[in-house]
């Protein structure tokens, strides 16, 4: 850390502690227009936690390692971020939650790139810190209103699809790599014909030697149109337009539009500028925009260092995607129930209250910004339908990839099993039954009249993914005695 020189003036040349430079102020009262951030700070041995928190505030706003006289050419007191609160992390000796306020003028309106470059820029490599994690942010209404938000939103998506009162059903085409365009399209047709609403490209299907993107789009949309004619329902398939350049992405998106697709897909790894650009395109062209969160676990999964997915979810709601993968709880991918509930609230609620047991450190007013549809995908099957509906609610896409395509009677049968499981569970819920407790019995009763469901329940009856989560809330609800 900075080693303080003997007492001197604030702008005398030399090194000064960050706390003494104005980046730590426990008396500061955040303004309604301030952007607030909560960091989990783990200093190196011997580093004062308050000085570490001040350094995070300084290095993520205006500070550098030494005093610079050019600060005096700016409104330095206003532009300095300020750590206004610091609390020890429960059950984690050596780590602290540092709450930092940033003046709104530090940020470019409507730019996730600028926001992220400011908040998670160089500071994450700062040597005096053993680890640093961005846990949550409060984005003021004045800032939220500079973004367009989701291009379509949950309400309009349901109206376009004419599907109400239940979760939407999807499946990721498997195997994710290696199929020819024709065979890929056949998988899409069978799944949609069997009762799914959507099928989906996986994150790494783009344009490879075994299947050019144009071939995939043509065969997939032929499958969608035939399935719609067969079932009388609106169907869709997420056509992944992610590519190496924006020009390629726009070309693929335009072709998807020409073919009549209702939805396109992008990957998180294309970057924030590309995400916002595709959102603007989707808004202009009445297209639902699905985001696969490819790559997020490289920095969201560990509790001590990185960026929480709840922050990514907030950024993506601002950036303007309609769908985002947000966890399943019961599937094969990381997802603590309480933490995942916080993610889903960020996606779907008009206002988030502070809820520490769900990992929400701040209230968040979305100021009318459209809602995102969370997507549950990864290792789920029909036998978990009662859990999925109870834990994740109604406004969600449930994607059964292996749980559809791996069905012993074929792809269409797998889709039928999932649709029947969903319909019987929604009916039971609407009748007032306790589906979490009665779920297995409800499914067994439906399976007596549906062989595909009976087969699915038998094949996957013992499949669970009961592993300890690596990202759990630091706070738990307790019952108070009055």
PAKOL-329413 format. One record per residue (C-alpha): residue number from 1; z, x, y; residue in one letter. Coordinates in steps of 0.1 Angstrom, whole numbers. Layout:
<pts>
(pt NUM,(Z,X,Y),'A') ...
</pts>
This chain:
<pts>
(pt 1,(0,0,0),'X') (pt 2,(-2,10,36),'X') (pt 3,(25,34,46),'X') (pt 4,(40,26,80),'X') (pt 5,(42,52,107),'X') (pt 6,(72,54,131),'X') (pt 7,(75,24,154),'X') (pt 8,(47,21,179),'X') (pt 9,(24,-5,195),'X') (pt 10,(5,-30,174),'X') (pt 11,(-29,-14,183),'X') (pt 12,(-20,22,183),'X') (pt 13,(-42,42,159),'X') (pt 14,(-29,48,124),'X') (pt 15,(-17,29,94),'X') (pt 16,(6,-1,96),'X') (pt 17,(20,-25,70),'X') (pt 18,(1,-57,66),'X') (pt 19,(32,-77,73),'X') (pt 20,(36,-60,106),'X') (pt 21,(-1,-66,115),'X') (pt 22,(5,-103,115),'X') (pt 23,(-7,-114,81),'X') (pt 24,(28,-127,69),'X') (pt 25,(45,-154,88),'X') (pt 26,(69,-177,70),'X') (pt 27,(73,-197,102),'X') (pt 28,(37,-206,104),'X') (pt 29,(29,-243,101),'X') (pt 30,(-6,-248,86),'X') (pt 31,(-29,-270,107),'X') (pt 32,(-48,-300,93),'X') (pt 33,(-80,-280,98),'X') (pt 34,(-69,-249,80),'X') (pt 35,(-83,-239,47),'X') (pt 36,(-54,-233,24),'X') (pt 37,(-54,-211,-8),'X') (pt 38,(-27,-205,-34),'X') (pt 39,(-30,-170,-51),'X') (pt 40,(-10,-158,-81),'X') (pt 41,(-2,-123,-70),'X') (pt 42,(10,-96,-94),'X') (pt 43,(18,-64,-75),'X') (pt 44,(19,-29,-90),'X') (pt 45,(53,-15,-98),'X') (pt 46,(72,-6,-66),'X') (pt 47,(50,-28,-43),'X') (pt 48,(69,-53,-22),'X') (pt 49,(57,-88,-31),'X') (pt 50,(57,-99,5),'X') (pt 51,(36,-69,15),'X') (pt 52,(13,-76,-14),'X') (pt 53,(9,-113,-3),'X') (pt 54,(3,-101,33),'X') (pt 55,(-24,-77,20),'X') (pt 56,(-42,-105,2),'X') (pt 57,(-42,-125,34),'X') (pt 58,(-54,-96,54),'X') (pt 59,(-81,-83,31),'X') (pt 60,(-95,-118,26),'X') (pt 61,(-98,-123,63),'X') (pt 62,(-99,-96,91),'X') (pt 63,(-78,-66,80),'X') (pt 64,(-87,-32,67),'X') (pt 65,(-66,-3,56),'X') (pt 66,(-59,10,91),'X') (pt 67,(-55,-3,126),'X') (pt 68,(-88,-8,144),'X') (pt 69,(-88,-13,182),'X') (pt 70,(-119,-36,180),'X') (pt 71,(-95,-64,169),'X') (pt 72,(-87,-67,206),'X') (pt 73,(-123,-78,212),'X') (pt 74,(-117,-110,191),'X') (pt 75,(-92,-139,190),'X') (pt 76,(-73,-118,165),'X') (pt 77,(-42,-139,163),'X') (pt 78,(-62,-170,154),'X') (pt 79,(-86,-152,129),'X') (pt 80,(-59,-135,109),'X') (pt 81,(-51,-153,77),'X') (pt 82,(-14,-159,73),'X') (pt 83,(8,-160,42),'X') (pt 84,(31,-188,51),'X') (pt 85,(50,-192,18),'X') (pt 86,(57,-171,-13),'X') (pt 87,(74,-183,-44),'X') (pt 88,(82,-166,-77),'X') (pt 89,(60,-178,-106),'X') (pt 90,(83,-197,-131),'X') (pt 91,(86,-178,-164),'X') (pt 92,(65,-149,-152),'X') (pt 93,(87,-121,-137),'X') (pt 94,(67,-98,-114),'X') (pt 95,(43,-125,-103),'X') (pt 96,(44,-147,-71),'X') (pt 97,(25,-177,-58),'X') (pt 98,(13,-167,-23),'X') (pt 99,(2,-196,0),'X') (pt 100,(-23,-185,26),'X') (pt 101,(-38,-203,56),'X') (pt 102,(-72,-195,70),'X') (pt 103,(-85,-208,103),'X') (pt 104,(-116,-230,99),'X') (pt 105,(-136,-209,123),'X') (pt 106,(-137,-181,97),'X') (pt 107,(-161,-200,75),'X') (pt 108,(-198,-210,78),'X') (pt 109,(-202,-248,75),'X') (pt 110,(-218,-260,43),'X') (pt 111,(-219,-227,25),'X') (pt 112,(-201,-220,-8),'X') (pt 113,(-215,-185,-7),'X') (pt 114,(-197,-178,25),'X') (pt 115,(-165,-195,13),'X') (pt 116,(-164,-175,-19),'X') (pt 117,(-173,-142,-3),'X') (pt 118,(-144,-146,20),'X') (pt 119,(-117,-158,-3),'X') (pt 120,(-126,-138,-35),'X') (pt 121,(-144,-109,-20),'X') (pt 122,(-131,-73,-21),'X') (pt 123,(-95,-83,-24),'X') (pt 124,(-96,-88,-62),'X') (pt 125,(-102,-51,-66),'X') (pt 126,(-73,-40,-44),'X') (pt 127,(-55,-11,-61),'X') (pt 128,(-19,-21,-51),'X') (pt 129,(-24,-53,-71),'X') (pt 130,(-21,-53,-108),'X') (pt 131,(-37,-87,-110),'X') (pt 132,(-47,-115,-87),'X') (pt 133,(-58,-151,-94),'X') (pt 134,(-70,-179,-71),'X') (pt 135,(-51,-209,-84),'X') (pt 136,(-61,-237,-60),'X') (pt 137,(-75,-245,-25),'X') (pt 138,(-70,-272,1),'X') (pt 139,(-103,-279,18),'X') (pt 140,(-98,-299,51),'X') (pt 141,(-118,-330,58),'X') (pt 142,(-134,-312,87),'X') (pt 143,(-148,-287,63),'X') (pt 144,(-156,-312,34),'X') (pt 145,(-178,-332,58),'X') (pt 146,(-201,-302,63),'X') (pt 147,(-213,-306,27),'X') (pt 148,(-236,-333,12),'X') (pt 149,(-217,-335,-21),'X') (pt 150,(-232,-347,-54),'X') (pt 151,(-268,-358,-52),'X') (pt 152,(-263,-390,-71),'X') (pt 153,(-227,-396,-80),'X') (pt 154,(-211,-417,-108),'X') (pt 155,(-217,-452,-94),'X') (pt 156,(-255,-447,-87),'X') (pt 157,(-260,-428,-120),'X') (pt 158,(-246,-458,-139),'X') (pt 159,(-268,-481,-119),'X') (pt 160,(-299,-461,-127),'X') (pt 161,(-290,-459,-164),'X') (pt 162,(-278,-495,-165),'X') (pt 163,(-248,-484,-185),'X') (pt 164,(-213,-497,-176),'X') (pt 165,(-178,-501,-192),'X') (pt 166,(-179,-471,-215),'X') (pt 167,(-184,-433,-216),'X') (pt 168,(-219,-420,-219),'X') (pt 169,(-229,-403,-251),'X') (pt 170,(-249,-371,-254),'X') (pt 171,(-258,-342,-277),'X') (pt 172,(-269,-306,-272),'X') (pt 173,(-299,-298,-293),'X') (pt 174,(-290,-275,-322),'X') (pt 175,(-298,-248,-331),'X') (pt 176,(-299,-239,-294),'X') (pt 177,(-325,-211,-300),'X') (pt 178,(-355,-208,-323),'X') (pt 179,(-370,-243,-325),'X') (pt 180,(-406,-249,-316),'X') (pt 181,(-413,-274,-288),'X') (pt 182,(-425,-300,-313),'X') (pt 183,(-395,-297,-335),'X') (pt 184,(-372,-296,-305),'X') (pt 185,(-387,-329,-293),'X') (pt 186,(-382,-345,-327),'X') (pt 187,(-344,-337,-325),'X') (pt 188,(-343,-354,-291),'X') (pt 189,(-361,-385,-304),'X') (pt 190,(-339,-389,-334),'X') (pt 191,(-307,-386,-314),'X') (pt 192,(-318,-410,-287),'X') (pt 193,(-332,-435,-311),'X') (pt 194,(-299,-435,-330),'X') (pt 195,(-279,-446,-299),'X') (pt 196,(-272,-417,-277),'X') (pt 197,(-278,-419,-239),'X') (pt 198,(-287,-383,-234),'X') (pt 199,(-297,-351,-251),'X') (pt 200,(-293,-317,-236),'X') (pt 201,(-308,-282,-234),'X') (pt 202,(-282,-255,-240),'X') (pt 203,(-274,-229,-214),'X') (pt 204,(-297,-202,-228),'X') (pt 205,(-328,-223,-235),'X') (pt 206,(-352,-214,-207),'X') (pt 207,(-387,-201,-215),'X') (pt 208,(-388,-179,-246),'X') (pt 209,(-415,-167,-269),'X') (pt 210,(-407,-194,-295),'X') (pt 211,(-408,-222,-270),'X') (pt 212,(-424,-221,-235),'X') (pt 213,(-406,-243,-210),'X') (pt 214,(-436,-265,-203),'X') (pt 215,(-440,-273,-240),'X') (pt 216,(-404,-282,-243),'X') (pt 217,(-406,-305,-213),'X') (pt 218,(-437,-323,-226),'X') (pt 219,(-423,-329,-261),'X') (pt 220,(-389,-339,-248),'X') (pt 221,(-402,-365,-224),'X') (pt 222,(-425,-379,-251),'X') (pt 223,(-393,-383,-272),'X') (pt 224,(-375,-399,-243),'X') (pt 225,(-403,-424,-236),'X') (pt 226,(-406,-433,-273),'X') (pt 227,(-369,-438,-277),'X') (pt 228,(-367,-460,-246),'X') (pt 229,(-395,-481,-260),'X') (pt 230,(-378,-483,-294),'X') (pt 231,(-343,-492,-281),'X') (pt 232,(-349,-510,-248),'X') (pt 233,(-323,-487,-232),'X') (pt 234,(-327,-461,-204),'X') (pt 235,(-325,-426,-219),'X') (pt 236,(-326,-391,-206),'X') (pt 237,(-326,-354,-216),'X') (pt 238,(-312,-326,-195),'X') (pt 239,(-342,-303,-189),'X') (pt 240,(-329,-269,-181),'X') (pt 241,(-348,-256,-150),'X') (pt 242,(-327,-224,-147),'X') (pt 243,(-350,-194,-142),'X') (pt 244,(-353,-160,-127),'X') (pt 245,(-364,-171,-92),'X') (pt 246,(-361,-202,-70),'X') (pt 247,(-399,-205,-71),'X') (pt 248,(-398,-209,-109),'X') (pt 249,(-369,-233,-107),'X') (pt 250,(-387,-256,-82),'X') (pt 251,(-419,-255,-103),'X') (pt 252,(-400,-266,-134),'X') (pt 253,(-380,-293,-115),'X') (pt 254,(-412,-307,-100),'X') (pt 255,(-428,-308,-135),'X') (pt 256,(-398,-327,-149),'X') (pt 257,(-401,-352,-120),'X') (pt 258,(-439,-356,-127),'X') (pt 259,(-431,-364,-163),'X') (pt 260,(-406,-391,-153),'X') (pt 261,(-373,-374,-161),'X') (pt 262,(-341,-389,-146),'X') (pt 263,(-321,-357,-149),'X') (pt 264,(-325,-319,-148),'X') (pt 265,(-300,-292,-156),'X') (pt 266,(-290,-259,-141),'X') (pt 267,(-265,-231,-152),'X') (pt 268,(-236,-219,-132),'X') (pt 269,(-249,-183,-135),'X') (pt 270,(-279,-191,-112),'X') (pt 271,(-255,-186,-83),'X') (pt 272,(-241,-207,-55),'X') (pt 273,(-271,-205,-32),'X') (pt 274,(-294,-217,-60),'X') (pt 275,(-270,-245,-70),'X') (pt 276,(-269,-258,-35),'X') (pt 277,(-306,-255,-31),'X') (pt 278,(-312,-274,-63),'X') (pt 279,(-288,-301,-52),'X') (pt 280,(-308,-306,-20),'X') (pt 281,(-339,-309,-41),'X') (pt 282,(-323,-334,-65),'X') (pt 283,(-311,-355,-35),'X') (pt 284,(-347,-356,-20),'X') (pt 285,(-362,-365,-54),'X') (pt 286,(-336,-390,-67),'X') (pt 287,(-328,-368,-97),'X') (pt 288,(-294,-365,-115),'X') (pt 289,(-282,-328,-115),'X') (pt 290,(-263,-316,-145),'X') (pt 291,(-244,-283,-143),'X') (pt 292,(-236,-263,-174),'X') (pt 293,(-206,-240,-165),'X') (pt 294,(-221,-210,-184),'X') (pt 295,(-201,-179,-179),'X') (pt 296,(-171,-195,-162),'X') (pt 297,(-146,-183,-189),'X') (pt 298,(-152,-147,-180),'X') (pt 299,(-130,-153,-149),'X') (pt 300,(-113,-187,-153),'X') (pt 301,(-95,-185,-187),'X') (pt 302,(-68,-159,-182),'X') (pt 303,(-38,-169,-162),'X') (pt 304,(-31,-137,-145),'X') (pt 305,(-64,-126,-130),'X') (pt 306,(-96,-144,-119),'X') (pt 307,(-103,-178,-105),'X') (pt 308,(-90,-211,-119),'X') (pt 309,(-116,-236,-130),'X') (pt 310,(-100,-262,-107),'X') (pt 311,(-113,-241,-78),'X') (pt 312,(-148,-239,-93),'X') (pt 313,(-148,-277,-98),'X') (pt 314,(-139,-282,-61),'X') (pt 315,(-166,-258,-50),'X') (pt 316,(-192,-276,-73),'X') (pt 317,(-183,-310,-59),'X') (pt 318,(-189,-297,-25),'X') (pt 319,(-221,-279,-36),'X') (pt 320,(-235,-312,-49),'X') (pt 321,(-238,-313,-87),'X') (pt 322,(-236,-347,-105),'X') (pt 323,(-223,-335,-139),'X') (pt 324,(-201,-306,-147),'X') (pt 325,(-186,-295,-181),'X') (pt 326,(-149,-299,-176),'X') (pt 327,(-133,-295,-211),'X') (pt 328,(-125,-317,-241),'X') (pt 329,(-88,-310,-249),'X') (pt 330,(-95,-316,-286),'X') (pt 331,(-127,-295,-290),'X') (pt 332,(-135,-259,-298),'X') (pt 333,(-133,-246,-262),'X') (pt 334,(-103,-238,-240),'X') (pt 335,(-86,-269,-226),'X') (pt 336,(-49,-276,-222),'X') (pt 337,(-44,-314,-218),'X') (pt 338,(-25,-313,-185),'X') (pt 339,(-47,-286,-170),'X') (pt 340,(-78,-305,-181),'X') (pt 341,(-65,-337,-166),'X') (pt 342,(-63,-319,-132),'X') (pt 343,(-99,-309,-136),'X') (pt 344,(-110,-344,-143),'X') (pt 345,(-90,-357,-113),'X') (pt 346,(-109,-333,-91),'X') (pt 347,(-142,-345,-104),'X') (pt 348,(-136,-382,-102),'X') (pt 349,(-109,-392,-76),'X') (pt 350,(-115,-399,-39),'X') (pt 351,(-81,-383,-32),'X') (pt 352,(-60,-358,-52),'X') (pt 353,(-23,-357,-46),'X') (pt 354,(-3,-325,-52),'X') (pt 355,(5,-326,-89),'X') (pt 356,(19,-293,-101),'X') (pt 357,(22,-304,-137),'X') (pt 358,(-16,-307,-137),'X') (pt 359,(-21,-274,-118),'X') (pt 360,(-29,-291,-84),'X') (pt 361,(-10,-271,-58),'X') (pt 362,(-24,-291,-28),'X') (pt 363,(-34,-326,-19),'X') (pt 364,(-72,-330,-14),'X') (pt 365,(-89,-357,6),'X') (pt 366,(-126,-359,-4),'X') (pt 367,(-135,-379,26),'X') (pt 368,(-159,-402,8),'X') (pt 369,(-178,-374,-10),'X') (pt 370,(-194,-387,-41),'X') (pt 371,(-177,-382,-74),'X') (pt 372,(-189,-359,-102),'X') (pt 373,(-192,-370,-138),'X') (pt 374,(-172,-347,-160),'X') (pt 375,(-188,-337,-193),'X') (pt 376,(-168,-331,-225),'X') (pt 377,(-187,-309,-249),'X') (pt 378,(-179,-284,-276),'X') (pt 379,(-166,-291,-312),'X') (pt 380,(-160,-328,-309),'X') (pt 381,(-169,-355,-335),'X') (pt 382,(-166,-393,-341),'X') (pt 383,(-132,-390,-358),'X') (pt 384,(-117,-379,-324),'X') (pt 385,(-131,-409,-304),'X') (pt 386,(-97,-425,-299),'X') (pt 387,(-83,-392,-285),'X') (pt 388,(-113,-386,-263),'X') (pt 389,(-112,-421,-248),'X') (pt 390,(-75,-420,-242),'X') (pt 391,(-73,-385,-227),'X') (pt 392,(-106,-384,-208),'X') (pt 393,(-111,-420,-197),'X') (pt 394,(-143,-440,-192),'X') (pt 395,(-163,-420,-166),'X') (pt 396,(-173,-391,-187),'X') (pt 397,(-202,-379,-209),'X') (pt 398,(-191,-372,-244),'X') (pt 399,(-215,-347,-260),'X') (pt 400,(-216,-344,-298),'X') (pt 401,(-240,-316,-306),'X') (pt 402,(-230,-304,-340),'X') (pt 403,(-212,-338,-344),'X') (pt 404,(-246,-355,-343),'X') (pt 405,(-271,-330,-356),'X') (pt 406,(-249,-318,-384),'X') (pt 407,(-245,-353,-399),'X') (pt 408,(-253,-353,-437),'X') (pt 409,(-276,-383,-434),'X') (pt 410,(-296,-368,-405),'X') (pt 411,(-297,-368,-367),'X') (pt 412,(-302,-405,-361),'X') (pt 413,(-274,-413,-385),'X') (pt 414,(-252,-389,-366),'X') (pt 415,(-260,-407,-333),'X') (pt 416,(-253,-441,-349),'X') (pt 417,(-219,-428,-361),'X') (pt 418,(-210,-417,-326),'X') (pt 419,(-222,-449,-309),'X') (pt 420,(-204,-472,-334),'X') (pt 421,(-172,-452,-331),'X') (pt 422,(-174,-454,-293),'X') (pt 423,(-182,-492,-292),'X') (pt 424,(-154,-501,-317),'X') (pt 425,(-129,-480,-298),'X') (pt 426,(-139,-495,-264),'X') (pt 427,(-136,-530,-279),'X') (pt 428,(-102,-522,-292),'X') (pt 429,(-91,-508,-259),'X') (pt 430,(-104,-539,-240),'X') (pt 431,(-84,-561,-265),'X') (pt 432,(-52,-543,-254),'X') (pt 433,(-46,-523,-286),'X') (pt 434,(-29,-489,-285),'X') (pt 435,(-60,-469,-295),'X') (pt 436,(-42,-436,-295),'X') (pt 437,(-18,-448,-322),'X') (pt 438,(-42,-471,-341),'X') (pt 439,(-74,-451,-336),'X') (pt 440,(-78,-438,-372),'X') (pt 441,(-73,-474,-386),'X') (pt 442,(-98,-488,-360),'X') (pt 443,(-124,-462,-371),'X') (pt 444,(-118,-468,-408),'X') (pt 445,(-123,-505,-403),'X') (pt 446,(-156,-500,-385),'X') (pt 447,(-167,-475,-411),'X') (pt 448,(-165,-501,-438),'X') (pt 449,(-195,-517,-422),'X') (pt 450,(-213,-485,-411),'X') (pt 451,(-222,-459,-437),'X') (pt 452,(-231,-432,-411),'X') (pt 453,(-197,-435,-395),'X') (pt 454,(-180,-434,-429),'X') (pt 455,(-199,-402,-438),'X') (pt 456,(-190,-386,-404),'X') (pt 457,(-153,-394,-409),'X') (pt 458,(-154,-379,-444),'X') (pt 459,(-173,-347,-435),'X') (pt 460,(-152,-339,-404),'X') (pt 461,(-119,-354,-413),'X') (pt 462,(-101,-321,-415),'X') (pt 463,(-117,-304,-386),'X') (pt 464,(-93,-295,-357),'X') (pt 465,(-91,-267,-332),'X') (pt 466,(-53,-265,-327),'X') (pt 467,(-48,-232,-309),'X') (pt 468,(-25,-223,-281),'X') (pt 469,(-42,-226,-247),'X') (pt 470,(-44,-195,-225),'X') (pt 471,(-44,-215,-193),'X') (pt 472,(-14,-239,-191),'X') (pt 473,(4,-253,-160),'X') (pt 474,(33,-233,-147),'X') (pt 475,(52,-265,-140),'X') (pt 476,(62,-294,-162),'X') (pt 477,(74,-329,-154),'X') (pt 478,(110,-336,-160),'X') (pt 479,(129,-369,-162),'X') (pt 480,(155,-372,-135),'X') (pt 481,(188,-390,-142),'X') (pt 482,(197,-416,-115),'X') 
</pts>
